[in-house]
Amino acid sequence: MPNNKQQKKRLKTDEEKRIKNKAAKSSMRSAVRKVIEADSKEEALASTPIAMKRVDKAAKSNIIHDNTA
């Protein structure tokens, strides 16, 4: 439990960041999975730019490491 005002603020902002990061990571993983599990080559090629964009954004905001992206 937080003991002072600043710790209470950090607890709140950390929780907000955690939720935002979790959503972004989930969205990125879904986009990559959609490319991998595509039925046809055209479908995979169509969804590749979206997946790349989400991976790059996750790396840019330090959700995943740059080398992982």
Buried (B, 14 or more C-beta within 10 A) or exposed (E): EEEEEEEEEEEEEEEEEEEEBEEBBEBBBEBBEBBEEBEEEEEBEEBBEBBBEBBEBBBEEEBBEEEEB
